[in-house]
């Protein structure tokens, strides 16, 4: 929402060709087919994509995302053997199969890094240390992406509480592919270069022979995390016990205001009173003071 994790301003999307849609009369979204585009791509096609991704994932794709949507969805046309966006979207609308997940995967954006927004992890460490030793902790990271954020949370918890502490992290995303990568916990050395040598040694195993240049999260980290697919805009979250902390960072920027409010209300329901909500640096929920009180830079407390 890193979800993963979304509404019409973030999805991954590109634009293909562009003959006018003679059936609908809609003008082409961009230059003619002779410019090298493979498929016809019209403003009507883009509007349909906007509606479908909003319905499925809450993502608001703004009008500047034509090229991104074309590029990403054109791959789906090739994979599924469809010759036009109109044909592909019509097929999608009449089938409820696995292609919907591929459609969502294609239009979600995953930008993440270990210990991104470092101040959040310092606040989290202090919060974890503020309660008596042995206190059980339940944390939810709902934009897990490829795993950098959840593993950063677990490293922080293990350092603050020790390896025997009752700490459990639920890591979710709407994108099934990045979630599978997160569950594996395998990264190139370039992806972990921001970690200190001490953390790298303590929390990761270095690959040898054919796996040289790779590292893998140690079992003690991976066993603390439960990975699952959760769509934030659906009211069917599978949680039976409330959380102490929720990380929902850089997810809401893809939602419009009504969708943001609905998601915040649902987070409020699954977060304990006094629980902490961490959000992205560009996100501000001052209009939801009835739900959350600002307690620091992009950190809120549940009322």
ROVEX-969482 format. One line per 2 residues: number of its first residue (from 1); their letters; for each residue x, y, z of N, C-alpha, C, O. Coordinates in steps of 0.1 Angstrom, whole numbers, plus 2048, in hexadecimal, padded with zeros to 3 digits. Layout:
// residues N
NUM = A = X,Y,Z,X,Y,Z,X,Y,Z,X,Y,Z | ...;
END
This chain:
// residues 303
1 = XX = 806,7FF,800,800,800,800,80A,802,800,80C,80E,7FD | 81E,7F5,805,822,7F6,807,818,7F7,803,811,801,806;
3 = XX = 7FE,7E2,808,7F8,7E1,806,7FB,7E1,806,7FE,7D6,80A | 808,7EE,7FD,805,7ED,7FA,7FE,7F1,7FE,7FC,7F7,809;
5 = XX = 7F6,7EE,7F2,7F1,7F2,7F4,7EE,7FA,7F0,7E5,801,7F5 | 7C2,80A,7E5,7C9,815,7DE,7BF,81B,7D4,7B5,815,7D1;
7 = XX = 7C0,828,7D0,7B6,830,7C8,7BB,837,7BC,7C8,836,7BB | 7B5,83E,7B4,7BA,842,7A7,7C5,84C,7A7,7C5,854,79E;
9 = XX = 7CF,84C,7AE,7DB,855,7AD,7E8,84D,7AD,7F2,853,7AA | 7E7,840,7B1,7F4,839,7B2,7F5,82E,7A9,801,82A,7A7;
11 = XX = 7EC,827,7A4,7EE,81B,79E,7F9,81A,793,7FD,825,78E | 7FF,80E,791,809,80D,787,802,80D,779,7FB,803,777;
13 = XX = 804,816,771,7FD,816,764,804,81D,759,80B,827,75B | 803,818,74D,809,81E,741,7FF,81E,736,7F4,819,737;
15 = XX = 803,825,72B,7F9,826,720,7FF,821,713,80B,823,710 | 7F7,81A,70B,7FC,814,6FF,7F9,81C,6F3,7FE,828,6F2;
17 = XX = 7F2,818,6E9,7F1,81F,6DD,7E6,829,6DE,7E1,82C,6E8 | 7E1,82E,6D2,7D6,837,6D3,7CF,83A,6C6,7D3,845,6C0;
19 = XX = 7C7,832,6C2,7BE,836,6B7,7B1,83B,6BE,7AF,837,6CA | 7AA,844,6B8,79D,848,6BE,794,83C,6C0,794,833,6B7;
21 = XX = 78D,83C,6CA,783,831,6CD,777,834,6C5,76E,83B,6C9 | 776,82E,6B9,76B,831,6B0,75E,82C,6B6,753,832,6B3;
23 = XX = 75E,822,6BE,752,81D,6C3,74C,827,6CD,740,82A,6CE | 755,82D,6D6,750,836,6E0,751,845,6DC,74B,84D,6E2;
25 = XX = 759,847,6D1,75B,855,6CD,765,85C,6D6,767,868,6D4 | 76B,855,6E0,775,85C,6E9,782,85E,6E2,786,856,6DA;
27 = XX = 788,869,6E4,795,86C,6DE,7A0,864,6E3,79F,85F,6EE | 7AB,861,6DB,7B6,859,6E0,7BD,860,6EB,7BE,86D,6EB;
29 = XX = 7C3,858,6F4,7C9,85E,700,7D7,865,6FC,7DB,86E,703 | 7DD,860,6F2,7EA,865,6EE,7EC,862,6DF,7E3,85E,6D8;
31 = XX = 7F8,864,6DB,7FB,864,6CC,7F7,858,6C5,7F2,84E,6CB | 7F8,858,6B8,7F3,84D,6AF,7FB,840,6B0,806,840,6B6;
33 = XX = 7F5,836,6AB,7FB,828,6AB,809,828,6A5,811,820,6A9 | 80B,831,69B,818,831,694,823,835,69D,82F,833,69A;
35 = XX = 820,83A,6A9,82B,83E,6B3,830,832,6BA,839,833,6C2 | 82C,826,6B6,832,81A,6BB,82A,813,6C6,82F,80A,6CC;
37 = XX = 81E,818,6C9,816,812,6D3,810,805,6CD,80C,804,6C2 | 80F,7FB,6D6,80B,7EE,6D2,7FC,7ED,6D1,7F6,7E6,6C8;
39 = XX = 7F5,7F3,6DB,7E6,7F1,6DC,7DF,7FF,6DB,7E5,809,6DE | 7D3,7FF,6D6,7CB,80B,6D6,7C8,80E,6E5,7C5,806,6ED;
41 = XX = 7C9,81B,6E8,7C7,820,6F6,7C0,82D,6F6,7C5,837,6F0 | 7B4,82D,6FC,7AC,839,6FB,7A8,83E,709,7AB,838,713;
43 = XX = 7A3,84B,709,79F,850,716,794,848,71C,793,847,729 | 78C,842,714,781,839,719,787,82D,720,782,829,72A;
45 = XX = 792,827,71A,798,81C,721,79E,820,72E,79C,819,738 | 7A4,82B,72F,7AA,830,73B,79F,832,746,7A1,82F,751;
47 = XX = 794,838,742,789,83A,74B,784,82D,751,780,82D,75D | 783,823,749,77F,816,74D,788,810,758,784,80B,762;
49 = XX = 795,812,755,7A0,80D,75E,79E,814,76B,79F,80E,776 | 79D,822,76A,79B,82A,776,790,824,77F,791,823,78B;
51 = XX = 784,821,779,779,81D,780,77B,80F,786,777,80C,792 | 781,806,77F,783,7F8,783,78D,7F7,78F,78B,7F0,799;
53 = XX = 798,7FF,78E,7A2,7FE,799,79D,805,7A5,7A0,802,7B1 | 794,80F,7A4,78E,816,7AF,785,80C,7B6,785,80C,7C2;
55 = XX = 77D,805,7AE,773,7FC,7B4,77A,7F0,7BC,776,7EC,7C6 | 785,7EB,7B6,78C,7E0,7BB,796,7E3,7C7,797,7DC,7D0;
57 = XX = 79D,7EE,7C5,7A8,7F1,7CF,7A7,7FF,7D5,7AF,802,7DE | 79D,807,7D1,79C,814,7D7,7A6,81E,7D1,7A6,82A,7D6;
59 = XX = 7AE,81A,7C7,7B8,823,7C2,7B2,82D,7B9,7AB,82A,7B0 | 7B6,839,7BB,7B2,844,7B2,7BD,848,7A8,7C7,84E,7AC;
61 = XX = 7BB,844,79C,7C5,847,792,7C2,855,78C,7B7,857,786 | 7CB,85E,78D,7C9,86B,787,7CC,86B,778,7D2,861,773;
63 = XX = 7C8,875,771,7C9,875,763,7D7,875,75D,7D9,873,751 | 7E1,878,766,7EF,878,761,7F5,86A,761,801,869,75E;
65 = XX = 7ED,860,764,7F2,852,764,7F0,84A,757,7F2,83E,757 | 7EC,851,74D,7E9,84A,740,7F5,841,73C,7F3,835,73A;
67 = XX = 801,846,73B,80C,83F,736,80F,833,73F,812,828,73A | 80F,835,74C,812,82A,755,808,81F,754,80C,813,754;
69 = XX = 7FB,823,753,7F1,818,752,7F2,811,745,7F1,804,745 | 7F4,818,73A,7F6,811,72E,801,807,72E,800,7FB,72A;
71 = XX = 80D,80B,733,819,803,733,817,7F6,73C,81B,7EB,738 | 811,7F8,747,80F,7ED,750,804,7E3,74C,806,7D7,74D;
73 = XX = 7F9,7E8,747,7EE,7E0,743,7F1,7D9,735,7EB,7CF,732 | 7F9,7E0,72D,7FC,7D9,720,802,7CC,722,800,7C3,71A;
75 = XX = 80A,7CA,72D,80F,7BD,730,804,7B3,733,806,7A7,72F | 7FA,7B7,739,7EF,7AE,73C,7E8,7AA,72F,7E3,79E,72E;
77 = XX = 7E7,7B3,725,7E1,7B0,719,7E9,7A5,712,7E3,79B,70C | 7F6,7A6,712,7FF,79C,70C,7FD,78F,713,7FC,784,70C;
79 = XX = 7FD,78F,720,7FD,783,728,7F0,77B,726,7EF,76F,725 | 7E5,783,724,7D7,77D,723,7D3,77B,715,7C9,775,712;
81 = XX = 7DB,780,70B,7D8,77E,6FD,7CD,787,6F8,7C7,783,6ED | 7CA,792,6FE,7C0,79B,6F9,7C7,7A5,6EF,7D2,7A9,6F1;
83 = XX = 7BF,7A9,6E5,7C4,7B2,6DB,7C1,7C1,6DD,7C6,7C9,6D6 | 7B9,7C4,6E7,7B6,7D2,6E9,7B2,7D4,6F8,7AE,7CA,6FF;
85 = XX = 7B3,7E0,6FD,7AF,7E3,70A,7A0,7E1,70C,79C,7DC,717 | 799,7E5,702,78A,7E3,703,787,7D4,705,77E,7D1,70E;
87 = XX = 78D,7CC,6FE,78B,7BD,6FF,78F,7B8,70D,788,7B1,713 | 79B,7BC,711,7A0,7B8,71E,797,7BC,72A,794,7B4,732;
89 = XX = 793,7C9,72A,78B,7CE,735,77D,7C8,735,778,7C6,73F | 778,7C6,729,76B,7BF,728,76B,7B1,72E,762,7AD,734;
91 = XX = 776,7AA,72A,778,79D,72F,779,79D,73F,774,795,746 | 781,7A6,744,784,7A8,752,776,7AA,759,774,7A4,764;
93 = XX = 76E,7B3,754,762,7B6,75A,758,7AB,75B,74E,7AB,763 | 75A,7A1,753,750,795,753,756,789,758,750,77E,758;
95 = XX = 762,789,75E,768,77E,765,76D,782,773,772,78D,775 | 76C,778,77C,770,77B,78A,77B,771,78D,77A,76A,797;
97 = XX = 786,771,786,791,768,788,79E,76E,78C,79E,77A,790 | 7A9,767,78B,7B6,76C,790,7BB,778,788,7C4,77E,78D;
99 = XX = 7B6,77B,77C,7BB,786,775,7B8,793,77C,7C0,79D,77B | 7AE,794,784,7AB,7A0,78C,7B7,7A3,795,7BB,7AF,797;
101 = XX = 7BD,799,79B,7C9,79B,7A4,7D4,7A0,79C,7DC,7A9,7A0 | 7D6,79B,790,7E1,7A0,787,7DE,7AE,783,7E8,7B6,782;
103 = XX = 7D2,7B2,781,7CE,7BF,77D,7D2,7C9,788,7D8,7D3,786 | 7CE,7C5,795,7D1,7CD,7A0,7E0,7CE,7A2,7E6,7D9,7A5;
105 = XX = 7E7,7C3,7A1,7F6,7C2,7A3,7FC,7CC,799,806,7D3,79C | 7F7,7CC,78D,7FD,7D5,782,7FC,7E4,785,804,7EC,781;
107 = XX = 7F1,7E7,78C,7EE,7F5,78F,7F2,7FB,79D,7EE,806,7A0 | 7F9,7F3,7A5,7FD,7F7,7B2,80C,7FA,7B1,813,7F4,7AA;
109 = XX = 80F,805,7B9,81D,809,7B9,824,805,7C6,81E,807,7D1 | 830,800,7C5,837,7FB,7D1,845,802,7D2,84E,7FE,7CB;
111 = XX = 845,80C,7DA,852,813,7DD,855,811,7EC,84D,815,7F4 | 860,80B,7EF,863,808,7FD,872,807,7FF,87A,806,7F6;
113 = XX = 876,807,80C,884,805,810,885,802,81E,87C,804,826 | 890,7FC,822,892,7F9,831,893,806,839,89A,80F,835;
115 = XX = 88C,806,844,88C,811,84D,889,81F,846,88F,829,849 | 880,81E,83C,87C,82B,836,874,833,840,86C,82E,848;
117 = XX = 877,840,841,872,849,84B,876,844,859,86E,83F,861 | 883,845,85B,88A,840,867,883,844,874,883,83C,87D;
119 = XX = 87E,850,875,879,855,881,86D,84C,886,86B,84B,892 | 866,846,87D,85B,83D,881,860,831,889,859,82D,893;
121 = XX = 86B,82C,885,870,820,88C,876,824,89A,876,81C,8A3 | 87B,830,89B,880,835,8A8,874,836,8B2,874,833,8BD;
123 = XX = 869,83C,8AC,85D,83E,8B4,857,830,8B8,853,82E,8C3 | 857,827,8AE,852,819,8B1,85A,812,8BC,854,80C,8C5;
125 = XX = 867,813,8BB,870,80D,8C6,86D,813,8D3,86C,80B,8DD | 86B,820,8D4,868,826,8E1,85A,821,8E6,859,81F,8F2;
127 = XX = 851,820,8DD,844,81C,8E1,844,80D,8E6,83D,80A,8F0 | 84B,805,8DF,84C,7F7,8E3,853,7F5,8F1,84F,7ED,8F9;
129 = XX = 85D,7FE,8F4,864,7FE,901,85B,804,90C,85F,802,918 | 851,80B,909,849,812,913,840,809,91B,83B,80D,926;
131 = XX = 83E,7FC,917,836,7F3,91F,83E,7E9,926,849,7E6,922 | 838,7E2,930,840,7D9,938,845,7CD,92F,83F,7C9,925;
133 = XX = 850,7C8,933,856,7BC,92C,84C,7B1,92B,846,7AE,935 | 84B,7AA,920,842,79F,91F,835,7A3,919,82C,79A,917;
135 = XX = 832,7B0,917,826,7B4,912,824,7AF,903,82D,7B2,8FB | 819,7A9,900,818,7A4,8F2,815,7B0,8E9,80E,7B9,8EC;
137 = XX = 81A,7AF,8DD,818,7BA,8D3,813,7B4,8C6,817,7A9,8C1 | 808,7BB,8C1,803,7B7,8B4,804,7C3,8AB,7FE,7CE,8AE;
139 = XX = 80B,7C2,8A0,80D,7CD,896,809,7C9,889,80A,7BE,884 | 803,7D3,881,7FF,7D0,873,806,7DA,86A,805,7E6,86C;
141 = XX = 80C,7D5,860,812,7DD,855,80A,7DA,849,80B,7CF,843 | 802,7E4,844,7F8,7E1,83A,7FC,7E5,82C,7F4,7E5,823;
143 = XX = 809,7E9,82A,80F,7EB,81D,81C,7E4,81D,826,7EB,81B | 81C,7D7,81E,829,7D0,820,832,7D1,814,83E,7D0,815;
145 = XX = 82C,7D2,808,834,7D3,7FB,83E,7C6,7FB,839,7BB,7FE | 84A,7C9,7F8,854,7BE,7F6,85B,7BA,804,864,7B2,804;
147 = XX = 856,7C0,80F,85A,7BB,81C,864,7C4,824,866,7C1,82F | 869,7CE,81D,873,7D6,824,86D,7DD,831,873,7DD,83B;
149 = XX = 860,7E2,830,85A,7E8,83B,857,7DE,847,85B,7E1,852 | 850,7D3,844,84E,7C9,84F,85B,7C4,856,85B,7C3,862;
151 = XX = 865,7C1,84E,871,7BD,854,878,7C8,85C,87F,7C5,866 | 877,7D4,858,87C,7DF,860,875,7E0,86D,87B,7E3,878;
153 = XX = 867,7DE,86D,85F,7DE,879,864,7D3,883,866,7D5,88F | 866,7C7,87D,86A,7BB,885,878,7BE,88B,87B,7BA,897;
155 = XX = 881,7C3,883,88F,7C6,888,88E,7CF,894,894,7CE,89E | 886,7DA,893,884,7E3,89D,87E,7DD,8AA,883,7DF,8B5;
157 = XX = 875,7D4,8A8,86F,7CD,8B4,879,7C4,8BA,879,7C3,8C7 | 880,7BC,8B3,88A,7B3,8B9,895,7BA,8C0,899,7B6,8CB;
159 = XX = 899,7C6,8BB,8A3,7CE,8C2,89D,7D4,8CF,8A4,7D5,8D9 | 891,7D8,8CE,88B,7DF,8DA,886,7D5,8E4,887,7D8,8F0;
161 = XX = 881,7CA,8E0,87B,7C0,8EA,883,7B4,8EC,880,7AD,8F7 | 88C,7B0,8E4,893,7A3,8E5,88C,798,8DD,880,79A,8D9;
163 = XX = 893,78E,8DA,88E,784,8D1,883,77B,8D7,87C,774,8CF | 881,77B,8E4,877,772,8EA,86A,77A,8ED,861,774,8F2;
165 = XX = 869,786,8E9,85D,78E,8EC,851,789,8E4,853,785,8D8 | 845,78A,8E9,839,786,8E2,835,791,8D8,82C,799,8DB;
167 = XX = 83C,791,8CD,839,79B,8C2,835,794,8B5,83B,78B,8B1 | 82A,799,8B0,824,793,8A3,821,79F,899,81A,7A8,89D;
169 = XX = 826,79D,88D,823,7A7,883,81A,7A1,878,81E,796,873 | 80F,7A7,874,808,7A3,869,80C,7AD,85D,80A,7B9,85F;
171 = XX = 810,7A7,852,815,7AF,847,80C,7AC,83B,80B,7A1,837 | 805,7B6,836,7FC,7B4,82B,7FE,7BE,81F,805,7C8,821;
173 = XX = 7F9,7BA,814,7F9,7C2,808,7EE,7BE,7FF,7E9,7B2,800 | 7EA,7C6,7F5,7E0,7C2,7EB,7E7,7BB,7DF,7E0,7B4,7D8;
175 = XX = 7F4,7BE,7DE,7FB,7B8,7D2,801,7AB,7D6,80A,7AA,7DE | 7FC,7A0,7D0,800,793,7D4,80F,790,7D0,815,788,7D7;
177 = XX = 814,796,7C6,822,793,7C1,82C,799,7CB,835,792,7CF | 82A,7A5,7CF,834,7AB,7D9,833,7A4,7E6,83D,7A3,7ED;
179 = XX = 827,79F,7EA,825,799,7F7,82D,78B,7F7,833,787,801 | 82D,784,7EB,835,778,7EA,844,77B,7EC,84B,773,7F2;
181 = XX = 848,786,7E6,856,78A,7E8,85A,78D,7F6,864,789,7FB | 850,794,7FD,852,797,80B,853,78A,814,85C,78A,81C;
183 = XX = 84B,781,811,84B,774,819,858,76D,817,85C,766,821 | 85E,76E,80C,86B,767,80A,876,76D,812,87F,767,817;
185 = XX = 876,77B,813,880,782,81A,88E,782,814,897,782,81C | 88E,781,807,89B,780,800,89E,78D,7F9,895,792,7F2;
187 = XX = 8AA,793,7FB,8AD,7A0,7F5,8BB,7A1,7EF,8C4,79A,7F4 | 8BD,7A9,7E5,8CA,7AB,7E0,8D2,7B4,7EA,8CB,7BC,7F1;
189 = XX = 8DF,7B3,7EA,8E7,7BB,7F3,8E4,7CA,7F1,8E5,7D2,7FA | 8E2,7CE,7E4,8DF,7DC,7E1,8D3,7E1,7E9,8D2,7ED,7EC;
191 = XX = 8C9,7D8,7EB,8BD,7DC,7F2,8BE,7DE,801,8B6,7E4,807 | 8C9,7D8,806,8CB,7D9,815,8D7,7E2,818,8DB,7E2,824;
193 = XX = 8DC,7E9,80F,8E8,7F1,811,8E6,7FC,81C,8EF,801,821 | 8D9,800,81E,8D6,80A,828,8D6,805,836,8D6,80C,840;
195 = XX = 8D7,7F7,838,8D8,7F2,845,8E6,7F2,84B,8F0,7F1,843 | 8E7,7F4,858,8F4,7F4,85E,8FA,7E6,85D,8F3,7DC,85C;
197 = XX = 908,7E4,85D,90E,7D7,85D,909,7CE,868,908,7C2,867 | 906,7D5,874,902,7CD,87F,8F4,7C7,87D,8F2,7BB,880;
199 = XX = 8EB,7CF,878,8DE,7C9,875,8DE,7BF,86A,8D7,7B5,86A | 8E6,7C1,860,8E7,7B8,855,8EC,7AA,85A,8E7,7A0,856;
201 = XX = 8F6,7AB,863,8FC,79E,868,8F2,798,871,8F1,78B,871 | 8EB,7A0,879,8E2,79A,884,8D5,794,87E,8D0,78A,883;
203 = XX = 8D0,79A,873,8C2,797,86F,8C2,790,861,8B7,78C,85D | 8CD,78F,85A,8CC,789,84D,8D7,77F,84B,8E2,77F,851;
205 = XX = 8D5,775,842,8DE,76B,83E,8E3,76E,830,8DB,771,827 | 8F0,76E,82E,8F6,770,821,8F6,764,818,8F9,759,81D;
207 = XX = 8F2,766,80C,8F2,75B,802,900,757,7FE,909,75F,7FE | 901,74A,7FB,90E,745,7F7,90C,73E,7E9,901,73B,7E5;
209 = XX = 917,73C,7E2,917,735,7D5,90E,73C,7CC,90F,747,7C8 | 903,734,7C7,8FA,73A,7BE,8F1,745,7C3,8EB,74C,7BC;
211 = XX = 8F1,747,7D1,8E9,751,7D7,8F2,75D,7DB,8ED,766,7E3 | 8FE,75D,7D7,907,768,7DB,901,776,7D6,8FC,776,7CB;
213 = XX = 902,780,7DE,8FD,78D,7DB,8EF,78F,7E0,8E8,799,7DE | 8E9,784,7E7,8DC,784,7ED,8DD,783,7FC,8E6,77D,801;
215 = XX = 8D3,788,803,8D2,785,811,8C3,781,814,8BA,784,80C | 8C1,779,81F,8B4,775,822,8B1,778,831,8BA,776,839;
217 = XX = 8A5,77D,834,8A1,77F,842,8A2,772,84A,89E,768,845 | 8A8,773,856,8AA,768,85E,89C,762,863,892,76A,863;
219 = XX = 89B,756,866,88E,750,86A,888,757,876,87C,758,876 | 890,75C,87F,88A,763,88B,882,76F,887,878,773,88D;
221 = XX = 886,776,87C,87E,781,876,872,77C,86F,867,781,871 | 873,772,866,868,76E,85E,85D,767,866,851,768,863;
223 = XX = 861,760,871,857,759,879,84E,763,881,843,760,886 | 853,770,882,84B,77A,88A,840,781,881,838,789,886;
225 = XX = 840,77D,874,838,784,86A,82E,77A,864,831,76F,860 | 821,77E,864,817,777,85C,813,77F,850,80F,78B,852;
227 = XX = 815,77A,844,812,781,838,804,77D,833,801,772,833 | 7FD,787,82F,7EF,785,829,7EB,790,820,7F0,79B,820;
229 = XX = 7E2,78C,817,7DC,796,80E,7D0,79D,814,7C7,796,818 | 7D1,7AA,814,7C5,7B2,81A,7C3,7BE,810,7CC,7C5,80D;
231 = XX = 7B6,7BF,80D,7B2,7CA,804,7AC,7D5,80E,7A2,7D2,814 | 7B2,7E0,80F,7AE,7EA,81A,7A0,7F0,817,79A,7F4,821;
233 = XX = 79C,7F0,80B,78F,7F6,809,783,7EC,80B,777,7F0,80A | 786,7E0,80E,77B,7D6,810,779,7D5,81F,783,7D5,827;
235 = XX = 76D,7D3,823,76A,7D2,831,769,7C4,836,760,7BF,83D | 774,7BC,832,774,7AE,836,782,7AB,83C,787,7A0,83A;
237 = XX = 788,7B4,843,795,7B2,849,794,7A6,852,78B,7A5,85A | 79E,79D,852,79D,790,859,7A3,790,867,7A8,786,86C;
239 = XX = 7A1,79B,86E,7A8,79D,87B,79E,79B,886,793,7A1,886 | 7A2,793,890,799,790,89B,79D,797,8A8,795,79A,8B1;
241 = XX = 7AA,79B,8A9,7AF,7A2,8B4,7B5,7AF,8B0,7BA,7B0,8A5 | 7B4,7BA,8B8,7B8,7C7,8B4,7C7,7C8,8B5,7CE,7C0,8BB;
243 = XX = 7CC,7D2,8AD,7DB,7D4,8AC,7DF,7DF,8B6,7D7,7E8,8BA | 7EC,7DE,8BA,7F2,7E9,8C2,7F8,7F4,8B9,7F8,800,8BD;
245 = XX = 7FC,7F0,8AE,802,7FA,8A4,7FE,7F6,896,7FE,7EA,893 | 7FC,800,88E,7F9,7FE,880,802,807,877,803,813,87A;
247 = XX = 809,802,86E,811,809,864,808,80A,857,806,7FF,851 | 804,816,853,7FD,817,847,803,823,840,7FD,82E,83F;
249 = XX = 80F,821,83A,817,82B,835,817,82C,825,818,822,81F | 814,838,821,815,83B,812,80B,832,80B,80D,82D,800;
251 = XX = 7FF,830,811,7F4,829,80B,7E9,832,808,7E3,832,7FD | 7E5,83A,811,7DA,843,810,7DB,84D,805,7D1,853,800;
253 = XX = 7E7,850,801,7E9,85A,7F6,7E3,855,7E9,7E1,85D,7E0 | 7E0,849,7E8,7DA,843,7DC,7CA,843,7DD,7C4,83E,7D4;
255 = XX = 7C5,847,7E8,7B7,847,7EB,7B1,855,7EA,7B8,85F,7EE | 7A5,856,7E6,79E,863,7E7,799,865,7F6,79A,85B,7FE;
257 = XX = 794,871,7F9,791,874,807,786,86B,80D,788,866,818 | 77B,867,806,771,85E,80B,777,850,80E,774,84A,819;
259 = XX = 780,84B,805,786,83E,807,790,83F,813,790,835,81B | 797,84A,814,7A0,84B,820,799,84A,82D,79D,844,836;
261 = XX = 78D,851,82D,786,851,83A,781,843,83D,781,83F,849 | 77C,83C,833,777,82E,836,782,825,83B,780,81E,845;
263 = XX = 78E,827,835,799,81E,839,79D,822,848,7A0,819,850 | 79E,82F,84A,7A2,834,858,798,82F,862,79B,82B,86D;
265 = XX = 78B,82E,85F,781,829,868,783,81A,86B,781,816,876 | 787,813,861,789,805,862,796,802,86B,796,7F9,873;
267 = XX = 7A0,80A,868,7AC,809,870,7A9,80C,87F,7AE,806,888 | 7A1,816,881,79D,81A,88E,796,80E,895,799,80C,8A1;
269 = XX = 78F,807,88E,788,7FB,894,791,7F0,898,78E,7E9,8A1 | 79C,7EE,891,7A5,7E3,893,7B1,7E7,89C,7BA,7DF,89E;
271 = XX = 7B2,7F4,8A0,7BD,7F9,8A8,7B8,7FB,8B6,7AD,800,8B9 | 7C0,7F7,8C0,7BC,7F9,8CE,7BC,808,8D2,7C3,810,8CC;
273 = XX = 7B3,80C,8DB,7B4,819,8E0,7C2,81D,8E5,7C8,815,8EC | 7C7,828,8E0,7D5,82C,8E4,7DF,826,8DA,7EB,829,8DC;
275 = XX = 7DB,81D,8D1,7E4,817,8C7,7E9,822,8BE,7E4,82C,8BC | 7F5,81E,8B8,7FC,828,8AF,7FA,825,8A0,7FA,819,89C;
277 = XX = 7F8,82F,899,7F6,82E,88A,801,836,884,802,842,886 | 809,82F,87C,814,836,874,810,838,866,80C,82E,85F;
279 = XX = 811,844,860,80D,846,853,819,84C,84B,824,84F,851 | 817,84F,83E,822,853,835,824,862,837,81C,86A,83C;
281 = XX = 830,867,833,834,875,835,82C,87F,82E,82B,88A,831 | 824,87A,823,81C,883,81C,80D,882,820,804,888,819;
283 = XX = 80A,87B,82A,7FD,878,82E,7F9,880,83B,801,880,845 | 7ED,886,83B,7E9,88E,846,7DA,88B,848,7D2,88D,83F;
285 = XX = 7D6,887,855,7C8,884,857,7C3,88C,863,7BB,888,86B | 7C6,899,862,7C1,8A3,86C,7B2,8A4,86C,7AC,8A8,876;
287 = XX = 7AC,8A0,861,79D,8A1,860,796,895,867,78A,894,868 | 79E,88B,86B,799,880,872,79D,880,881,7A0,876,887;
289 = XX = 79C,88C,887,7A0,88E,895,796,886,89E,79A,882,8AA | 78A,882,89A,781,87A,8A2,786,86C,8A3,782,865,8AC;
291 = XX = 78F,868,89A,795,85A,89B,7A3,85A,8A0,7A6,851,8A8 | 7AB,863,89C,7B9,863,8A0,7BF,870,8A4,7BA,87B,89F;
293 = XX = 7C8,870,8AD,7CF,87C,8B2,7DD,87C,8AE,7E4,872,8B0 | 7E2,887,8A8,7F0,888,8A3,7F9,887,8AF,7F8,88F,8B9;
295 = XX = 803,87E,8AF,80C,87D,8BA,81B,87F,8B6,824,87E,8BF | 81D,882,8AA,82B,884,8A5,82A,886,896,820,887,890;
297 = XX = 836,887,890,836,889,882,831,87C,87B,837,872,87B | 825,87E,875,81E,873,86E,81C,867,877,81C,85B,872;
299 = XX = 819,869,884,816,85E,88D,809,863,895,809,86D,89A | 7FF,85A,895,7F3,85D,89B,7F0,852,8A6,7F5,847,8A6;
301 = XX = 7E7,857,8B0,7E3,84E,8BA,7D4,84C,8B9,7CC,855,8B6 | 7CF,840,8BA,7C1,83C,8B9,7BA,841,8C5,7BD,83E,8D1;
303 = X = 7AF,849,8C2,7A6,84E,8CD,79E,843,8D3,796,845,8DC;
END
